[in-house]
Amino acid sequence: MTVFARILAGEIPADFLYQDELAVAFRDVSPQAPFHALVIPRKPLKSVADAGQEDTALLGHLLRVAARVAADAGLEEGGYRVVTNVGADGGQTVEHLHLHVLGGRPMGWPPG
């Protein structure tokens, strides 16, 4: 069971910023920016690469939740970054689809 599955099950506490029937958002415990939240689906998908055609609406919903969380944090004016990692080479460390919402400082490019 992944750490995110344990958060969804209520076994590990999290600082929730948003919750609905499809997704939750919470603060990252190891922030990489002044604001760093994670948006995860309740459905256990390993990564965006594992999402099927039936998950199209869910993927769009996750992006809308990310935008809402960023807006609620006051990041719209200055901007923010939304990123997801896929696989070891992509930097994925938890095998449960998640979007990082990062803001509060200028983001460099390239990111890696």
Sequence and secondary structure as in RCSB ss.txt:
>XXXX:A:sequence
MTVFARILAGEIPADFLYQDELAVAFRDVSPQAPFHALVIPRKPLKSVADAGQEDTALLGHLLRVAARVAADAGL
EEGGYRVVTNVGADGGQTVEHLHLHVLGGRPMGWPPG
>XXXX:A:secstr
  HHHHHHTTSS   EEEE SSEEEEE SS SSSEEEEEEESS  S GGG  GGGHHHHHHHHHHHHHHHHHTT 
TTT EEEE   TTTTT  SSS  EEEEESS   SS  
